[in-house]
Amino acid sequence: MSSFKPVIAVSRALEVLRVVNQERSASVGSLHKATGLDKATIVRMLETLEHEGYVIRDPDRPLYSPSGRTLLLSQGYDKQQWIASVAEPALAVFRNRIGWPSDVALFDGDAMVLVQTSRGQGPLSFNRRAGFRAPVLMTSIGLSFLAWCPDAERQRIVGALARIPGRWTELARKPARLRALLDEVRTSGYAVMAPEYTEEVYAGSVWAMGVPIMHGETVYAAMNIMMLKSAVSLKDAVRNLLGPLKAAAAEIAQGLAASQAALRRP
């Protein structure tokens, strides 16, 4: 319980800023409708926010927009930590259910970065921990993220990867082959680790199956299952593990969407 009463003026200013940010171009009337605050109060809040540099008034119209200074308010927010904290409970339950470790990873510049893993919860840790950077085009987490992310984002990612020399980015320089692979991933509903990556990194003993963590059209991250080739075939994994993997990914995605909705709620 708080030891003091909220500062009403601060609460109102934050509410006005939230709506301006949400609407991108807001008038006093639209803010009144969205917040229920009287218009005189809204004008005072807007003038204060403008003075502090968080909103900009259109010189030709009575409209207010968020300024670049609002980005400073998000510098303490850590997307990796947010996704990891939401995913952790479902990931632990999933590991106990299927017996194989899993990772949750999101795209970060030129690789997929592991933000949460259940590898440490048993003997098969495969020597990867949160923070590990995996190549996008060679791993099940990378390919499943790329296959379902928006077209414009996919094009930017592939274009950037194509400029990076090396074996793990070669596929980005072969657009027809990559397009066919991603079509296959979307059709089957999952991606698998590239054989050459499995061979070099795991001496051919380990493979992975991955799916996107997505809610509606939003792709937050990707999730995999790591398995020993000698213990689980692709056919067996599709029959016995793909359904639970998709269900776990959907549970995490739903948790992320609910978390976002709670942040937007007045």
C-alpha positions in Angstrom: 0.0 0.0 0.0 1.3 3.5 -0.9 2.3 5.7 2.1 1.0 8.8 0.4 -1.8 10.0 -1.9 -1.0 10.1 -5.6 -0.2 13.5 -7.0 -3.3 14.2 -9.1 -1.6 16.7 -11.4 1.1 14.2 -12.3 -1.5 11.4 -12.9 -3.4 13.7 -15.2 -0.3 14.8 -17.1 0.8 11.2 -17.7 -2.7 10.3 -18.9 -2.7 13.2 -21.4 0.8 12.2 -22.6 -0.3 8.6 -22.9 -3.3 9.5 -25.1 -1.2 12.0 -27.2 1.3 9.2 -27.8 -1.4 6.7 -28.7 -3.3 9.0 -31.1 0.0 10.5 -32.5 -1.9 13.7 -33.3 -4.4 14.8 -30.7 -6.7 17.7 -30.1 -8.1 19.1 -26.9 -11.4 17.7 -27.9 -10.1 14.2 -28.6 -8.2 14.2 -25.3 -11.3 15.3 -23.4 -13.2 12.4 -25.0 -10.5 9.9 -24.2 -9.7 11.0 -20.7 -12.8 12.6 -19.3 -10.8 15.6 -18.0 -12.2 19.0 -18.4 -10.7 21.0 -21.3 -9.1 23.7 -19.2 -7.1 21.0 -17.3 -6.1 19.4 -20.5 -4.8 22.7 -21.9 -2.7 23.2 -18.7 -1.3 19.7 -19.0 -0.5 20.1 -22.7 1.2 23.5 -22.1 3.3 22.0 -19.3 4.2 19.0 -21.5 5.1 21.3 -24.3 7.2 23.4 -22.0 9.1 20.3 -20.9 9.6 19.2 -24.5 7.4 16.0 -24.5 4.8 17.3 -26.9 4.8 19.6 -29.9 2.0 21.9 -31.0 1.2 22.0 -34.7 1.8 25.7 -35.7 -1.1 25.6 -38.2 -3.7 23.5 -36.4 -4.8 23.0 -32.8 -3.1 19.5 -32.7 -0.4 18.1 -30.4 2.0 15.3 -31.2 4.6 13.5 -29.1 8.2 14.7 -29.5 11.4 12.6 -29.7 12.0 13.4 -26.0 9.3 10.9 -25.1 11.8 8.2 -26.2 13.8 9.0 -23.1 11.0 7.6 -21.0 11.5 4.1 -22.4 15.3 3.9 -21.9 14.9 1.9 -18.7 12.6 -0.6 -20.4 14.3 -3.9 -21.3 12.4 -5.9 -24.0 14.6 -8.9 -23.4 13.9 -8.9 -19.7 10.2 -8.4 -20.3 9.9 -11.4 -22.7 12.1 -13.6 -20.5 10.0 -12.9 -17.3 6.7 -13.6 -19.1 8.1 -16.8 -20.8 9.9 -18.3 -17.8 6.9 -20.0 -16.1 5.5 -21.6 -19.3 9.0 -22.7 -20.3 9.6 -24.5 -17.0 6.3 -26.3 -17.2 6.9 -27.2 -20.8 10.3 -28.7 -20.0 8.8 -30.8 -17.2 6.1 -32.0 -19.5 8.3 -33.1 -22.5 11.7 -33.7 -21.0 13.7 -31.7 -23.5 15.1 -28.2 -23.1 13.7 -25.2 -24.9 14.9 -21.6 -25.7 13.0 -18.4 -26.3 14.8 -16.0 -28.5 14.1 -12.6 -30.2 15.8 -10.9 -33.1 18.6 -8.5 -32.2 20.3 -6.7 -35.0 21.9 -9.6 -36.9 21.2 -12.6 -34.8 18.6 -14.3 -32.5 19.5 -13.7 -28.9 18.4 -16.2 -26.3 16.4 -14.4 -23.6 15.2 -17.4 -21.6 16.0 -21.1 -21.6 15.1 -24.2 -19.7 18.5 -25.9 -20.6 19.8 -25.6 -17.0 16.9 -27.6 -15.6 18.4 -31.0 -16.4 21.4 -32.9 -17.7 20.9 -31.9 -21.3 21.9 -28.2 -21.2 23.7 -28.2 -24.6 26.0 -25.4 -23.2 23.9 -22.5 -24.2 22.5 -19.8 -21.8 20.6 -16.6 -22.0 22.5 -14.1 -24.0 23.8 -16.6 -26.6 23.5 -15.3 -30.2 22.3 -17.8 -32.8 22.5 -17.2 -36.6 19.1 -16.3 -38.0 19.3 -18.4 -41.2 20.7 -21.6 -39.7 18.6 -22.1 -36.6 15.0 -23.1 -36.0 14.4 -20.0 -33.9 15.8 -17.7 -36.5 13.9 -19.3 -39.4 10.6 -19.5 -37.6 10.9 -15.9 -36.6 11.8 -14.8 -40.1 9.1 -16.9 -41.8 6.3 -15.2 -39.8 7.5 -11.6 -39.3 6.0 -8.8 -41.4 7.2 -8.7 -45.0 8.9 -5.3 -44.7 10.8 -6.4 -41.6 11.8 -9.6 -43.3 13.2 -7.7 -46.2 15.2 -5.4 -44.0 16.6 -8.4 -42.0 17.6 -10.4 -45.1 19.1 -7.3 -46.7 21.3 -6.6 -43.7 22.3 -10.3 -43.4 23.2 -10.4 -47.1 25.9 -7.7 -46.4 27.5 -9.9 -43.7 30.1 -12.3 -45.2 30.3 -15.9 -44.0 28.6 -19.3 -44.2 25.8 -18.5 -41.8 24.5 -15.6 -44.0 25.0 -17.2 -47.4 21.3 -18.0 -47.7 20.5 -14.3 -47.6 22.4 -13.9 -50.9 20.3 -16.6 -52.5 16.8 -15.1 -52.5 15.0 -17.8 -54.5 16.3 -20.5 -52.2 15.5 -18.6 -49.1 12.0 -17.8 -50.3 11.4 -21.5 -51.0 12.6 -22.4 -47.5 10.5 -19.9 -45.7 7.4 -21.0 -47.8 8.1 -24.5 -46.6 8.4 -23.4 -43.0 5.1 -21.6 -43.1 3.4 -24.6 -44.9 4.7 -27.1 -42.3 4.2 -24.8 -39.3 7.7 -25.2 -38.0 11.4 -24.7 -38.8 14.3 -27.0 -38.1 18.0 -26.3 -37.5 20.1 -26.4 -40.7 22.1 -29.7 -41.0 25.4 -27.9 -41.5 24.9 -25.9 -38.4 24.0 -29.0 -36.4 27.1 -30.7 -37.7 29.6 -27.9 -36.9 28.2 -26.8 -33.6 26.9 -30.0 -32.1 28.9 -32.6 -34.0 25.7 -33.7 -35.7 24.2 -35.1 -32.4 21.6 -32.4 -31.7 18.7 -30.9 -33.7 16.0 -28.4 -33.0 12.4 -27.6 -34.0 11.1 -24.0 -33.7 7.9 -22.1 -34.0 7.1 -18.4 -33.7 5.7 -16.8 -30.5 3.0 -14.7 -32.0 -0.4 -13.2 -31.1 -2.5 -12.1 -34.1 -0.2 -10.5 -36.5 2.5 -9.6 -33.9 5.5 -11.8 -33.8 7.3 -11.3 -30.5 10.0 -14.0 -30.6 10.5 -17.7 -31.4 10.7 -20.8 -29.3 12.4 -24.2 -29.9 12.9 -27.7 -28.6 16.4 -29.1 -28.5 16.6 -32.8 -29.0 19.2 -35.6 -29.5 19.1 -37.0 -33.0 19.6 -40.5 -31.6 16.5 -40.2 -29.4 13.9 -38.3 -31.4 13.3 -38.3 -35.2 11.6 -35.5 -37.1 8.6 -37.7 -37.7 8.2 -38.5 -34.0 8.8 -34.8 -33.0 6.1 -33.7 -35.4 3.7 -36.3 -34.2 4.3 -36.0 -30.4 5.9 -32.6 -29.7 4.9 -30.1 -32.3 1.4 -29.6 -30.9 2.6 -29.0 -27.3 5.4 -26.7 -28.6 2.8 -24.6 -30.4 0.6 -24.5 -27.4 3.4 -23.4 -25.1 4.4 -20.7 -27.7 0.7 -19.5 -27.8 0.6 -19.4 -24.0 3.7 -17.2 -23.9 2.4 -15.0 -26.7 -1.0 -14.5 -24.9 0.9 -13.5 -21.8 2.9 -11.0 -23.7 -0.2 -9.5 -25.3 -2.0 -9.3 -22.0 1.0 -7.6 -20.5 1.1 -5.0 -23.3 -2.7 -4.4 -22.9 -2.3 -3.9 -19.2 0.4 -1.2 -19.8 -1.9 0.6 -22.2 -4.9 0.5 -19.9 -5.7 3.8 -18.2 
